């Protein structure tokens, strides 16, 4: 939940109930952790930021993978890891290679390596 929305809820609660400041702060923190249904802004914001990182890395190095992007722009807590697939779904990128990585759980996975499309 956004800070402004959490504050509106807290203001309404304060008008109706008396709560110690400690509990108000804890409740505020819980409100900020809420992901409201239909609210995809954090995901979109992260993809946009990660895509900018990928563009910069591809310009500097000539190639970039999601591993490089995640090193510079970690996925926020609470966002589905599958959103990383959206970073390179943009006309600026073209897949040029693949690499095999070992995941945290010990499995091997093939990920794409991308360069900038010639017209970008």
C-alpha positions, 0 to 999 in steps of 0.5 A, a space after each residue: 500500500 502506498 504511504 498516502 493511502 496508509 496514512 488515510 487509513 490510520 487517520 480514520 482509525 484514530 478518529 474511531 479508536 484510541 491506540 498506543 503509538 507503538 501499535 499505530 506504528 506497527 499497524 502502519 508498517 503492516 499496511 505498507 506491506 499490503 499489496 492491493 489486488 490490481 495494484 501492479 505499480 511496484 512490478 511495473 516500476 521494477 521492470 522499468 528500472 531493471 530495463 534501464 539498468 539492462 540498457 546501460 549495461 548492454 551499452 557498456 559491455 555489449 551484452 547483458 543477462 538477467 544475472 547482471 541486471 539482478 546484481 545491479 537491481 535486485 528484485 524487491 521482496 514480495 514481487 513474483 520472481 517471474 517478472 524478470 522475464 519482462 525486462 528483455 521483452 522490449 524492441 531494444 534487445 535482441 537475444 545473442 547467446 545463452 548461458 547456464 547458471 546454477 540457482 540458489 537451490 542447486 539447479 542449473 538453468 539456461 538464461 538468455 544473453 542480450 545485446 542491443 538491437 541495431 536500430 536502438 
